[in-house]
């Protein structure tokens, strides 16, 4: 469910698995491997969940920074965790 009343979407486990596998393949094609650190900078949307699960699927560590944070806060978190990729 979204923030606005009536703003919702439905997805099956099969559809979610398909999206997660697709995105995991995208991450692999970008050179991401097990143990890599990734930052995710997105609002609370379905794609955030897909990105988190794709990272978990390939064994990459992820740090979620919600879109309400400032650019300085995002920069500090990226530098602190030493991430190699930022997903927006």
C-alpha positions as CSV (number, residue, x, y, z in Angstrom):
1,X,0.0,0.0,0.0
2,X,1.2,3.5,-0.9
3,X,1.0,6.7,1.1
4,X,-2.1,7.9,-0.6
5,X,-5.5,6.3,0.1
6,X,-6.3,3.9,-2.7
7,X,-2.7,3.7,-3.8
8,X,-1.9,0.0,-3.8
9,X,-0.5,-2.8,-6.0
10,X,-0.6,-6.6,-5.8
11,X,2.2,-8.9,-6.8
12,X,2.4,-12.7,-6.6
13,X,5.4,-14.6,-5.1
14,X,6.1,-15.9,-8.6
15,X,6.2,-12.3,-10.1
16,X,8.4,-11.1,-7.2
17,X,10.8,-14.0,-7.8
18,X,11.0,-13.2,-11.5
19,X,11.8,-9.5,-10.8
20,X,14.4,-10.4,-8.1
21,X,16.2,-12.8,-10.4
22,X,16.2,-10.3,-13.2
23,X,17.7,-7.6,-11.0
24,X,20.2,-10.0,-9.5
25,X,21.4,-10.7,-13.1
26,X,21.7,-7.0,-13.7
27,X,23.8,-6.7,-10.5
28,X,26.0,-9.6,-11.6
29,X,26.5,-8.0,-15.1
30,X,27.8,-4.9,-13.3
31,X,30.4,-7.0,-11.5
32,X,28.7,-7.3,-8.1
33,X,29.6,-10.5,-6.3
34,X,29.2,-12.1,-2.9
35,X,30.4,-9.9,-0.1
36,X,30.3,-6.6,-2.0
37,X,28.6,-3.7,-0.3
38,X,25.8,-1.8,-2.0
39,X,23.8,1.3,-0.9
40,X,20.2,1.6,-1.9
41,X,18.7,5.1,-2.0
42,X,15.0,4.8,-2.8
43,X,11.6,5.6,-1.3
44,X,9.3,2.9,0.0
45,X,8.3,1.3,-3.3
46,X,8.2,-2.2,-4.7
47,X,11.6,-1.7,-6.5
48,X,13.2,-1.2,-3.1
49,X,12.1,-4.6,-2.0
50,X,13.3,-6.1,-5.3
51,X,16.7,-4.5,-4.9
52,X,17.1,-5.7,-1.3
53,X,16.1,-9.3,-2.2
54,X,18.4,-9.3,-5.3
55,X,21.3,-8.2,-3.1
56,X,20.5,-11.0,-0.6
57,X,20.1,-13.5,-3.4
58,X,23.7,-13.0,-4.7
59,X,25.2,-12.5,-1.2
60,X,25.9,-8.8,-1.4
61,X,25.5,-6.7,1.7
62,X,23.1,-3.8,1.4
63,X,22.4,-0.6,3.3
64,X,19.1,1.1,2.7
65,X,19.1,4.9,2.9
66,X,15.6,6.2,2.5
67,X,15.0,9.0,0.0
68,X,14.2,11.6,2.7
69,X,17.8,11.8,3.7
70,X,20.0,14.7,2.5
71,X,22.8,14.3,0.0
72,X,25.4,14.8,2.8
73,X,23.8,12.1,4.9
74,X,23.8,9.7,1.9
75,X,27.5,10.6,1.2
76,X,28.5,9.9,4.8
77,X,26.8,6.5,4.8
78,X,28.3,5.5,1.4
79,X,31.8,6.4,2.6
80,X,31.3,4.7,6.0
81,X,30.3,1.4,4.6
82,X,32.7,1.5,1.6
83,X,30.0,0.6,-0.9
84,X,30.9,-0.2,-4.5
85,X,27.5,0.5,-6.0
86,X,24.6,2.9,-5.4
87,X,21.1,1.9,-6.5
88,X,18.7,4.8,-7.0
